[in-house]
């Protein structure tokens, strides 16, 4: 059993789009479809509040478990182990959003969480930790639950981002990036990858050296935000045409 919680795990290294990866994606897809299909039943106040608290609790517990795993293996460090990347922040904010149904938090989670979590699930960066290691399950649980939280608010509570949400969240992202830059400097971290590029390769590799790749990242963020806003823009356009 200890093998599956160890820091070194050479037995079954993760392979992108392997059977285990695809199966994990299919399980999550099934959950998202079920939320959509049962969205009306989930609007029952008694069921809704239970579901929101269950999802929020699961988000927080899995994050605590990750810190506990890192601490038990002697690798926990404030510069690398806090939920300060966009997906990590989305985990915490999603839990709060589910509890208080705050629309601003929905806007942030929609653009941060949806974009980041989908990319992470399709191209996981978990190195050696393949199935059935703890980190395999924790990774897909954490990122999968971000999407569960966002889609729950979209399908069940009918929340939707507005056009101004794109620029509102972009402004919040810039402010957050400034805060993270100071935090990275103090704790020798690399949250948001603004101090150096990911070692395993990414789109940043074609954006030039540090610090010049940071500006194109902002442009990519705006484009990505508009891509995720486009379904709602299209829906609004169709409704205007019908009316």
N, C-alpha and C positions, 0 to 999 in steps of 0.2 A: 504493500500500500504506500509506503514512504516513497517508493520510486516515482509515483505519479504526482508527488508534491515536491520532488527534489528540484534544485536549481539547475543542475546538469542533467540533461535528458537526451542522450544520443540514440535511444532505441528507435523511436519513430518520428523523425523530424517532419515538420509540417511541409506539405507540398500543395501549392496553389492549384485549385480545381481538381484535386484528388477526389476519390469517392467520399471520404470523410468531410472534405470541404463542401462538396455539392450537397451532401445529405444535411449538413448543418444549415445551409442556405434554404433548402427545401422545407425543413422544419419551421424555420422562421417565416418563410413565405406563407406556409399554412396558417400560422398564428395571425399574420396580418390579414389574410383572407377571412378568417373566422371573425375577427373584430369588425370587418366590413359587413359580413353577412348578418351578424347578430347586433349591429349597431343600434337598432330600435329597441331591442330588449335591454341592452346595456344602458339605455337612457332612463330606465326605472331608477328613481332616486336611491332606493336601498341597495340595489345591485351596483349602481354607478359608484357610490362612495366606497363600497367595499373593494371594487376593482381598482379604483384610483389609489387607495391606500396600499393594496397588495403590490401593485406595480412599483409604487414609490418605495416601499419597504425593500423590495427585491433589488432595486437600483442601489440603495444605500448599503445593503448587506453585502452585495457582491464587491462593492468598492472597499468596504472594510476588510473583506476577506483577502483582497489583493494586497493591501498594506500589511496585513498580518502575515501573508505568505512571504512577502519581501523581507519583513522584519525577522521572521523565523529563519530565513536563509542568510541573514546578515547583509542584505543589499539595499535596505531602505535608506534613502537619502532625500532631503528636501529638494535638491536640484533635479531629481529624476522621478520621484515616486508620488508626487501630489497630483490630484486631478486638475491640472492647469492647462493641458492641451485643450483644444476646442471640444473634442469628444469627452474628455474627462470633466470639463466644466459643464457640458451638457448633461452629464449623468446627475450631477448635484442639482442643477437648475431644473431638470426634468422632474425630479422628485418633488421639489418645491412647487413647480407648476401644477402637478397633479393634485397636490393638496389644496392649494388656494385658487387654482384655475385662473391665474394671472395672465392676461393677454400679452403683455410685454414679454414675459418669460416664454410664452408660446412663440412669439415672433423670433426671439433669439434662438430657441431650440429648433425651430423649423429650419432656419438657414444654417446654423452651426451644426446641429445634430444630424439633420437629414442628409446634408451633403457629406459631412465627415464620416458618419456611420456607414452609409452605403459604400463609399469608397473603401473604407476599412474592411468591411465584410467581403467585398469582392477581391481585394488585394491585401489580405492580412499580413501584418508585419510581426509575426510571433516566433520567427526563427526556428529553433529546434523543437518547440513545444507542439508536437502533433498529437493526434488522438491516441490514447485517452488521457493525456496529461491534464492536470488541473487548469493550467493556463489556456489550454484549448477551449475548455468549457467556459472558463471565466471570460475569455475574449469575446466569444460569440454571444454569451449571455449579456455582457455589458453593452456591446454595440447593438445587439438585437433589441434590448429593452429601450434604448434611446428611440428607436423607430417605433416600438410599441407605444411609448408615451406620446410621441408626436401624432401618430396615426389615430390613436385613441381620441385625442382632442379634435382631430379633423373629422373623423367619421362619426363619433358619438356626440361630441359637443358642437360640431359644425364650425369650428374655428377655421379661419382662413387668413392668410397674410394679405396685406394690401400693397399697392405700389409703393406707398411711402415707407412700408416696412423694410423694403430693400435698402434704402438709404439710411433709415433709422438704425438698422442692425449693423450696417457698414460703419456708421459713426461710432456705435458702441464697440465694434471690433477694433477700431483704431485706438480708442481710449484703453481698451483692455490690453492691446498690444504694448502700449506705453507702460502700463503697470507691469506687464510680464517682463519687459526689457529690463526694468529696474530690479525685479525679483531675480532674473537670470544673472545679473551682474553681482548681486549680493551672494547668491548661493551656487554660482558656477553652473547654472542650469542651461537648458536649451529648449525650454517650452516654446511652442509655436515654431520651432526650428529657425528662429531669427538670429541665432548666434553662429550656427554652422548647419550645413545640409545633412539630411539623413544619410547614414553610412550605407544603407542598402539600396540607394538610388531612388530618384523621384523626378517629378517634372521640374524641380528646381535645378536639375543638372543642366538644363538648356537655357537657364535664365541668367547666366553669368556668375562671376565670383561674388563672395560676400564683400560688401553689404548690398551690392547692386541688384541681387535677385529679390530683395525684399519689396521693391517697388512693383515689379511685375506680379508678385504674389497678390498685391492689392487689386490689380486689374483682373487677375484670375478670379479673385473672390467676388468682385462685382458681376462678372460674367456668370459665375456659378450661381449667385443669388438670383439673377434674372432667369436662369434656366429653371430653377426650382419654383420661381414665381409664375412661370409661363402657363402651367395648367389652369391656374386661377384667373390669369389675365384672359386666357382663351374662353373660359367659362363666362366671364363677365361680358366679353365681346359677343358671344352667342346669345346671351340673355338680352343684350341691347338690340341685337338684330331682330330677335323674336318680338320684342316689344315695340 
